[in-house]
Amino acid sequence: MNEIRKFIENITPMNDSDWKFFSSKLQEVKYQKHAILLKSGEVEDHLYFIKKGMVRLYIPREESDLTFGFLFENEFVTAYDSFLTQMPSEYQIETLLETTVLKISHKNLQEVYERTNSGNIIGRKMAENMFLIKSKRELSLLSKTAEERYLDLFSERPKLLQQIPLKYIASYIGVTPQALSRIRKRIT
């Protein structure tokens, strides 16, 4: 629980009574590698904090999945649009490694927002952060080449390239695995 408290304290201070209430709503769950946290067509009912491990967000396709996000230790993950609207998700969330999370249900998070002083501030700041990440990703896809996106990924998240299969990285930057192989050869 210390990891999530440190993460939250970096966003905004949380007094002990708010922390006690919030932490009482968290459930620790361990998932095996390649476990599905959310299937497309299901409604997202949880917000997860990754204590250990890694997940990807993707749109399942018959030929090849379209990966559009990776999240690591000490980050939150959810199908946020489905979580907010309580409508079915169009994408899936899968663990890429054995992963341990702290999760809170939609209902319990709403209680935290209603009954704590800092809950709404944390929720707002997290939503703002998710918007900035999404905006940066969209601008990158629209304005940069695949090679530039790969180099950005390499400089921003070098551990990602060491732990994630290249087919997922290729999908994430919007190219085929063969095109990624050519980009990697050019760079080295």
C-alpha positions as CSV (number, residue, x, y, z in Angstrom):
1,M,0.0,0.0,0.0
2,N,3.0,2.3,0.5
3,E,3.5,2.6,-3.3
4,I,0.0,4.0,-4.0
5,R,0.1,6.3,-1.0
6,K,3.5,7.8,-2.2
7,F,2.0,8.1,-5.7
8,I,-1.1,9.9,-4.3
9,E,1.0,12.1,-2.0
10,N,2.9,13.4,-5.1
11,I,-0.4,14.5,-6.5
12,T,-1.9,16.1,-3.4
13,P,-1.6,15.5,0.3
14,M,-4.1,13.1,1.8
15,N,-4.8,13.2,5.5
16,D,-4.8,9.9,7.5
17,S,-8.6,9.6,7.8
18,D,-9.1,10.0,4.0
19,W,-6.2,7.5,3.4
20,K,-7.8,5.0,5.8
21,F,-11.2,5.3,4.1
22,F,-9.6,5.1,0.6
23,S,-7.3,2.2,1.4
24,S,-10.1,0.2,3.0
25,K,-11.7,0.2,-0.5
26,L,-8.7,-1.2,-2.3
27,Q,-8.3,-4.9,-3.1
28,E,-5.0,-6.5,-3.9
29,V,-5.1,-9.0,-6.8
30,K,-2.4,-11.0,-8.6
31,Y,-2.7,-11.9,-12.2
32,Q,-0.7,-14.4,-14.3
33,K,1.1,-13.3,-17.5
34,H,-1.4,-12.7,-20.4
35,A,-4.4,-12.5,-18.0
36,I,-7.3,-10.3,-19.4
37,L,-8.3,-7.6,-17.0
38,L,-11.0,-6.4,-19.3
39,K,-12.5,-7.9,-22.5
40,S,-13.8,-5.7,-25.2
41,G,-17.6,-5.6,-24.9
42,E,-17.5,-5.5,-21.1
43,V,-18.1,-2.5,-18.9
44,E,-15.0,-1.3,-17.0
45,D,-15.9,-1.4,-13.3
46,H,-12.4,-1.0,-11.8
47,L,-9.5,1.4,-11.6
48,Y,-6.2,-0.5,-11.1
49,F,-2.9,0.7,-9.6
50,I,0.0,-1.5,-10.8
51,K,2.2,-2.5,-7.9
52,K,4.2,-4.9,-10.0
53,G,4.1,-5.9,-13.6
54,M,3.0,-4.4,-16.9
55,V,-0.2,-4.2,-19.0
56,R,-1.1,-3.3,-22.5
57,L,-4.3,-1.8,-23.9
58,Y,-5.3,-3.0,-27.4
59,I,-8.1,-3.5,-29.9
60,P,-8.3,-7.2,-30.7
61,R,-8.2,-8.0,-34.4
62,E,-8.3,-11.3,-36.3
63,E,-5.0,-10.7,-38.1
64,S,-3.1,-8.6,-35.6
65,D,-4.1,-6.6,-32.5
66,L,-3.8,-2.8,-32.5
67,T,-1.8,-1.9,-29.3
68,F,-2.2,1.6,-28.2
69,G,-0.9,1.7,-24.7
70,F,1.5,0.3,-22.1
71,L,1.4,0.9,-18.4
72,F,4.0,-0.1,-15.7
73,E,4.6,-0.3,-12.0
74,N,3.3,2.7,-10.0
75,E,0.8,3.7,-12.7
76,F,-3.0,3.6,-12.9
77,V,-4.7,1.7,-15.6
78,T,-8.4,1.4,-16.6
79,A,-10.5,1.6,-19.7
80,Y,-11.3,5.1,-18.6
81,D,-13.9,5.9,-21.2
82,S,-15.9,2.8,-20.3
83,F,-15.2,3.5,-16.6
84,L,-16.7,7.0,-16.8
85,T,-19.7,6.2,-19.0
86,Q,-20.3,2.7,-17.7
87,M,-20.7,1.6,-21.3
88,P,-19.0,-1.4,-23.0
89,S,-15.3,-1.0,-23.8
90,E,-14.1,-1.3,-27.4
91,Y,-10.7,-2.5,-26.3
92,Q,-9.0,-4.9,-23.9
93,I,-6.5,-4.8,-21.1
94,E,-4.0,-7.6,-20.8
95,T,-1.1,-8.3,-18.4
96,L,2.2,-8.8,-20.2
97,L,4.0,-10.1,-17.1
98,E,2.8,-11.6,-13.8
99,T,1.1,-8.5,-12.4
100,T,-0.1,-7.4,-9.0
101,V,-2.6,-4.6,-8.7
102,L,-4.6,-2.7,-6.2
103,K,-8.1,-2.2,-7.5
104,I,-11.1,-0.1,-6.6
105,S,-14.6,-0.5,-8.0
106,H,-16.4,2.3,-9.7
107,K,-19.0,2.4,-6.9
108,N,-16.3,2.6,-4.2
109,L,-14.4,5.3,-6.0
110,Q,-17.6,7.4,-6.2
111,E,-17.8,6.9,-2.4
112,V,-14.2,8.1,-2.0
113,Y,-15.1,11.2,-4.1
114,E,-18.1,11.9,-1.9
115,R,-16.7,11.3,1.5
116,T,-13.1,12.5,1.4
117,N,-11.6,16.0,1.1
118,S,-8.8,15.0,-1.3
119,G,-10.6,12.4,-3.5
120,N,-12.0,14.8,-6.0
121,I,-8.7,16.7,-6.3
122,I,-6.8,13.4,-7.0
123,G,-9.5,12.3,-9.5
124,R,-9.4,15.6,-11.4
125,K,-5.6,15.6,-11.5
126,M,-5.5,12.0,-12.7
127,A,-8.1,12.7,-15.4
128,E,-6.0,15.8,-16.5
129,N,-2.9,13.6,-16.7
130,M,-4.6,10.9,-18.7
131,F,-5.8,13.7,-21.1
132,L,-2.3,15.0,-21.6
133,I,-0.9,11.5,-22.3
134,K,-3.7,10.8,-24.8
135,S,-3.2,14.2,-26.5
136,K,0.6,13.7,-26.8
137,R,0.0,10.2,-28.3
138,E,-2.5,11.6,-30.9
139,L,-0.2,14.5,-31.9
140,S,2.7,12.0,-32.3
141,L,0.6,9.8,-34.6
142,L,-0.4,12.7,-36.7
143,S,2.9,14.6,-36.9
144,K,5.8,12.2,-36.5
145,T,7.2,9.4,-38.6
146,A,7.2,5.9,-37.3
147,E,11.0,6.2,-36.8
148,E,10.5,9.3,-34.7
149,R,7.8,7.6,-32.7
150,Y,10.1,4.7,-32.1
151,L,13.0,6.9,-31.0
152,D,10.7,8.9,-28.7
153,L,9.5,5.6,-27.1
154,F,13.1,4.5,-26.7
155,S,14.2,7.7,-25.0
156,E,11.0,8.0,-22.8
157,R,10.6,4.4,-21.8
158,P,13.8,2.3,-22.5
159,K,12.6,-0.5,-20.2
160,L,9.6,-0.9,-22.4
161,L,11.7,-1.9,-25.3
162,Q,13.5,-4.5,-23.2
163,Q,10.4,-6.2,-21.9
164,I,7.7,-6.0,-24.6
165,P,7.5,-8.2,-27.7
166,L,8.5,-6.3,-30.8
167,K,5.1,-7.1,-32.5
168,Y,3.4,-5.0,-29.8
169,I,5.9,-2.2,-30.1
170,A,5.4,-2.2,-33.9
171,S,1.6,-2.0,-33.5
172,Y,2.0,0.8,-30.9
173,I,4.0,2.9,-33.3
174,G,1.7,2.1,-36.2
175,V,3.9,-0.2,-38.4
176,T,4.3,-3.9,-39.2
177,P,6.9,-5.9,-37.4
178,Q,8.9,-6.0,-40.6
179,A,8.9,-2.2,-40.9
180,L,10.0,-2.0,-37.3
181,S,12.9,-4.3,-38.0
182,R,14.0,-2.0,-40.9
183,I,13.8,1.0,-38.6
184,R,15.9,-0.7,-36.0
185,K,18.5,-1.6,-38.5
186,R,18.7,2.0,-39.8
187,I,19.2,3.3,-36.3
188,T,21.9,0.9,-35.2
